[in-house]
Amino acid sequence: MATYEMGRQPFGLASPAAWLRRAGIAVEVFDLSRQPLNETQVMEAVRGADLIAIHLPMHTATRLAMQLAPRLKELNGSAHLAAYGLYAPLNARFLRAHGFASVLGGEFEEELCRLAVALRDGRVEGEREAAEAGQSVPRLAFVPPERVGLPPLSRYAQLEQEGRAAKLVGYTEASRGCKHHCRHCPIVPVYQGQFRVVAPEVVLADIAQQVEAGAQHITFGDPDFLNGPTHALRVVRGLHARFPEVTYDATIKVEHLLQHAELLPELQATGCALITSAVESFDDTVLERLQKRHTRADVERAVELVRRHGIALNPTLVAFTPWTSLESYQRMLDALQRLELEAQVAPIQLAVRLLLPEGSGLLELGREEGWLGEFNARQLSYEWRHTDSRVDELCLRVQELVQTATAPGTAVANSVAATRERIFAAVRNLTRAVESVAETPAEAEEDQQAAPLAAAAGVVLPARATIPYLNEPWFC
Ligand code: SF4
């Protein structure tokens, strides 16, 4: 069962479903972000299940699963409730308190099978212990995911390119985990600098079944697509050879974009339409605290590089951190505008506040620096307060503004680019209202010297109306 996966048809259901069926277990898969629990088929399956397993790939999914647990228990008190996926081990303590008997790790398929077989064979207790103890990330021999029973791709996020018909989007994963150690990243405590690959033939089989189901574009959900560049190239070469008309998007960190710049022409030639990159901040102090291994100057080089290869960039941000000041937030808006990224940044990114889940590499720093608060079990995050209360106030007001401006039914401008630009301008006005920011002469000069990078580099930008984007906003 899935609760929320950012508008993607869940790999985290399709992959374990294939493993479980191979082990002789009857499985039904439900994505509650697309089908309600009170649908007859869902209710019947829940009432008749021996094991109900919920995939937790992200924070929002975990909070929704905790809200869901009492209702599942009410419907079927004898079912074994399990949580699996990246956020499960991080939140094991709270998941158990909410009735989850088993909590499985990041590489979960084998463990989930073992648990299901044990339950079927009446060996629950011993295996439950084994499953709970499983915090490791074993190297699994993946099998092609089975997507039978999931809602059709037309019910999920689509790739919008203004002026053209929206594309149906499939979703797969060519790797999980990450070899980096960014301090704020929830992957680090689970994978501890390791990543695991899905064999190219398995990835391509998964893509093929989604193309068969109508996908015209594929999202690779790997935390970083270039953790293993050779593997990534094998996958996209295979994709392009077999389905030359299918485009794709992937997430690639700034450091990898620069380090593997020579791969960008091939990514573009094999159909890469969009790269999501965790820019996080334009403030070198913040970037250093997060141990992102890139600087503001690197971000600017990466933006120019990706553009030069005709690929759209979707930057993600951690806009509010304990080290963000009113001035640095204003400078972030200035930088986004100067780099002509206002229409490429999803408005929610301007409002993202640093999350501190259990196990975050920032907890120690927060204690040392004195800004870390108590763990909020409802939010599944440690609280933190900025030393300048105006920054917290700005954060709250930007969140309210973005929420109101993007709420369903809100009047929008005649294009997404225009809507985003309008929200960006409103955030800018709000920031000025919270404090009229006085730039230091040095900063003003720096911003002027850095004149529109693309223009300086002679880059022809894609027309705004053609910038592709996925029509489900990003939430952690
Ligand atoms: S590169 Fe991305 S996925 Fe890897 S640790 Fe850093 S934030 Fe996490």
Residues whose N, C-alpha, C, O or C-beta is under 5 A from the ligand:
A	BS01	SF4	C178 H180 H181 C182 C185 I187 P223 D224 K253
